[in-house]
C-alpha cells in the first residue's frame, strides 16, 4: 500500500510542469528540484525581459536567455515525466484505450487534439476550429483574447470529462487537480496574451526613417520609446513625436509620420543659432554628439509655453524646429531611450 501511494501520474506531472516549470517535480515529491527548476526558469525569463527592455540591457543577451529558458522549459517537462515515479499509463491506458491526462496535455498544446486522441473526431474538429479561429481573430481584435483563452481551457476540461474512466479507481483527487490545471492554464494564457498589450502601453517600438539624427541614430535603427503621460522633456533628450501640421508641407511629410529629434530648448528659454553654435539663454550649448558644426543662423526667439525647440543631430540635413517652428508638447509621444537592434548598435540613449 505504501508503494501504491507513491505512484504519481506522469502525464499529470507533465501538465503541471507545462503550466509552471517545477510544479510537476513538486507534485512528484521532489520539492527541492521543483523549486530549483522554477527559480532557474523564472530567473532567466526575468533577466531576459530586463535585458530586452531596460536602457542598459543587452538585446542579444535577452535572446540568448530566452532561448536558454525555452530549453530549460522543455527539459523541465521531460524531467517531470520521469520524476513522477512509475507512470500510471505512460503511452495510454491499454485497458481503457486512452490516458485521461495525456488527452488533457494534448489539449493544452492545441484545443481539439485531446479529443482526436480520444477518438472524438467531431468534438476535436469543433474545438480545433473554434480555438484556432478565435486565436487568429484575437491578433486583430484583442477584445477576443479572453474568449480564445477560455475556449482553450474548456477544451482541456472537456477532454478530461470525455475520457473513459476506470470504475475501480477513485478520481476525486484527480478532479481536484483538473481544476488546478484548468484555472492555472486560463490565468497563464490571459497573462501571456495580455503581455504585449501591457508592454505596448509602456514602450513603443520605432524604426529610424532618415539620416536627420546621424551619427547618434542611423537609418533603420530600431529604438524603444518610453510612453509616460507625466514625462517632461529635458534638454538633450531624444523624443519621438507626431509631425506638427506646419511641418507637413515644409519638409514633405505625411500626417501620420513620426519624427525623432533632440530637445534643445525648453519652454521660456531663449534660443539662438549663430557662429556655428546653439545658444540657450545666451549661453553656448555643449553638444558633443554633433559630427559637424551648424552652418545656419536662427533666432533669437523664446520658446512658448507647452512647446519645445528640437533639432536633429545631423544639424545641417534635418527638417526640424529651425525650419517649421516649435514642437507642441501635445505632439510628443515619449522619450527614445534605447537602440535595441541591429545587434552591433545596441546601446542606451540615456544621458
Long-range contacts (C-beta under 8 A, 24 or more apart in sequence): 6-85, 7-85, 7-86, 7-88, 8-84, 8-85, 9-84, 9-87, 9-88, 9-89, 9-101, 9-174, 10-80, 10-81, 10-82, 10-84, 10-85, 10-87, 10-88, 10-90, 11-81, 11-87, 11-88, 11-89, 11-99, 11-101, 11-102, 11-104, 11-105, 12-84, 12-101, 12-174, 12-177, 12-181, 13-80, 13-81, 13-83, 13-84, 14-77, 14-80, 14-81, 14-101, 14-105, 15-101, 15-104, 15-105, 15-108, 15-181, 16-80, 16-177, 16-180, 16-181, 17-76, 17-77, 17-79, 17-80, 18-77, 18-105, 18-108, 19-108, 19-181, 19-184, 19-185, 19-188, 20-184, 20-188, 21-72, 21-73, 21-76, 22-76, 23-80, 24-76, 24-77, 24-79, 24-80, 24-81, 24-83, 24-84, 25-76, 25-79, 25-80, 25-83, 27-80, 27-84, 28-80, 28-83, 28-84, 28-85, 29-85, 30-83, 33-79, 33-83, 37-72, 37-76, 37-79, 40-72, 41-69, 41-72, 41-73, 41-76, 44-68, 44-69, 44-72, 45-69, 52-340, 53-199, 53-203, 53-224, 54-338, 55-337, 55-338, 55-348, 55-349, 55-350, 56-348, 57-338, 58-346, 59-340, 59-341, 59-343, 59-346, 60-343, 60-346, 93-166, 95-166, 96-163, 96-164, 96-165, 96-166, 97-164, 98-163, 98-164, 99-163, 100-160, 100-163, 100-165, 100-174, 101-160, 101-174, 103-159, 103-160, 103-162, 103-163, 104-156, 104-159, 104-160, 104-178, 104-181, 106-159, 107-152, 107-155, 107-156, 107-158, 107-159, 108-152, 108-156, 108-181, 108-185, 111-151, 111-152, 111-155, 111-156, 112-155, 114-155, 114-156, 114-159, 115-155, 115-158, 115-159, 115-162, 118-159, 118-162, 118-163, 120-162, 123-158, 123-162, 127-151, 127-154, 127-155, 127-158, 131-155, 138-193, 142-197, 145-190, 145-193, 145-194, 146-190, 148-193, 149-186, 149-189, 149-190, 149-193, 150-186, 152-185, 152-186, 152-189, 153-182, 153-183, 153-185, 153-186, 153-189, 156-181, 156-182, 156-185, 157-182, 201-227, 202-226, 202-227, 203-227, 204-240, 204-333, 204-334, 205-340, 206-240, 206-258, 206-260, 206-336, 208-260, 209-257, 209-258, 211-314, 211-317, 212-259, 212-260, 212-261, 212-312, 212-313, 212-314, 212-317, 212-318, 212-319, 212-320, 213-238, 213-260, 213-261, 213-262, 213-312, 213-313, 213-314, 213-318, 214-291, 214-313, 214-314, 214-317, 215-289, 215-291, 215-313, 215-314, 216-262, 216-289, 216-313, 216-349, 217-260, 217-313, 217-339, 218-345, 220-342, 221-339, 221-341, 221-342, 221-345, 222-339, 222-340, 222-341, 222-342, 223-260, 223-336, 223-337, 223-338, 223-339, 223-340, 223-349, 224-336, 224-337, 224-338, 224-340, 225-333, 225-334, 225-335, 225-336, 225-337, 226-334, 226-335, 226-336, 226-337, 227-333, 227-334, 228-334, 228-335, 231-332, 231-334, 231-335, 233-263, 233-266, 233-308, 233-329, 233-332, 233-335, 234-263, 234-266, 235-263, 235-264, 235-265, 235-266, 235-280, 235-285, 236-262, 236-263, 236-351, 237-262, 237-263, 237-335, 237-351, 238-262, 238-263, 238-335, 238-336, 238-349, 239-263, 239-308, 239-310, 239-327, 239-332, 239-333, 239-334, 239-335, 239-336, 240-332, 240-333, 240-334, 240-335, 240-336, 241-310, 241-327, 241-331, 241-332, 241-333, 242-331, 242-333, 243-331, 244-324, 244-325, 244-327, 244-328, 244-331, 246-324, 246-325, 247-319, 247-323, 247-324, 250-319, 250-323, 250-324, 251-319, 251-323, 251-324, 253-319, 258-333, 259-320, 260-336, 261-310, 261-311, 261-312, 261-318, 261-320, 261-321, 261-327, 262-289, 262-310, 262-311, 262-312, 262-313, 263-308, 263-309, 263-310, 264-308, 264-309, 264-310, 264-311, 264-321, 265-303, 265-308, 265-309, 265-321, 266-303, 266-308, 267-303, 267-304, 267-305, 267-306, 267-307, 267-308, 268-302, 268-303, 268-305, 269-302, 269-303, 269-309, 270-299, 270-300, 270-301, 270-302, 270-303, 271-298, 271-299, 271-300, 271-301, 271-302, 271-303, 271-309, 272-298, 272-299, 272-300, 272-301, 273-297, 273-298, 273-299, 273-322, 274-298, 274-299, 278-311, 289-313, 290-315, 292-316, 296-322, 298-322, 306-330, 308-332
